[in-house]
Amino acid sequence: MSLAIITGASRGLGRAMAEHLAAKGVDILFTYRSRKDEADALIAYLAAQGRKAYGLQLDTGVASSFPAFVAQVKAVLASEFGRDDFDYLINNAGIGGAHTPLSEVTEAQFDELMNIHFKGVLFLTQGLLPLIKDGGRILNVSTGLARFTLPGYGAYASMKGAIEVMSRYMAKELGPRGIRVNVLAPGAIETDFGGGRVRDNAELNTFVASQTALGRVGLPDDIGAVVTALISDEMGWMTAQRIEVSGGMFL
């Protein structure tokens, strides 16, 4: 049975990813930052679908905690899943940023975004590499904002741009192990991400829909369904690619 590790899967896009992968027969080991109640709810939901799931608390912005986390993963792999490796790593955890123009962004805001969206992804992946099965998959989550621009998202989008470059290097370096590395770049999605602005602000929602080829804002299930496709064997010849899933925003 395949096993995926998903960071930040207790809510939003991460939860949708977990649900869709579980529906395809994948067991889930996931992280959550603070909401254990949401993590427990996901575990219960997936158990009801007949899938194994286990949640570990992790702040992906604190790289110094990663060695202890990797040790936890090793223990959980053995005790809960009966194996010493896993198949898929999805670096999803993130925050929406402060919606601040570059002329006003603070060093503290910059550091928080970098620690979670870039530094954390690099060093968590590095720590987990010995546990990723040869022939496995790594999927790093970026954003449509790395292609198009909206005022106030410059610092956040810059971190995701760095992820896209790093992912190509990962693909090159891990190719000899048969590990495929790709980037998923969602467009605007109706979640609580970034304070739920896209979901809850009717004016913003209408504007985004008007600038999207398919005429609506994205939903978490739109992303979850694509994740299952991207890590499937049918996509086994694809690596080092950026796949934008935005319904055609700002074409």
C-alpha angles and dihedrals in degrees: 000000000000121000129203130195111210122183117217096012103144093090145008120006093353092057091048089052091051093049094049094045091048089052087059092053100265121140116223134224107179143171131228128189104217114326104095090168090062091046091052090048091055092048090052092047093051092044088056087055090054097255132125116239135173130183128209125189113240137157101210089200092068106074093177088070094057100089090056090045092052089052088052090050091052091052094046093047089057100039101038106025103026096232142094099223142038136219110221135033118194113188098203108138115116150130129236098239129231099289089237128148116244089248089064106030112124128224090244092054091047093049093049092051093046094047094051103033103035117008092041094050093049098048097037090052089046091053094048097045094095088057098047111101117243106258091031131133136246118195118188118196117228129160141249085242089077086069104032126032135231122177115263099027100083098110094044094046092047090059090051090049087056089051090055092054093044091051091059090053091048090052091052095046096043096042093096088061091050091244113149117212121194139161127236113203112191122198123217110324131187102246137113088265112131091013092308093283096150093045100041105032104081094194093052092044091053092047093051091048090051090054095048122091093221091050104238144069116265125259128216091250089059088063097038091055092051092051091059089052096047095054095042124112088247087069092048095119093054121093138146091028132136112219115192115204104187106122086250103304118190097352 
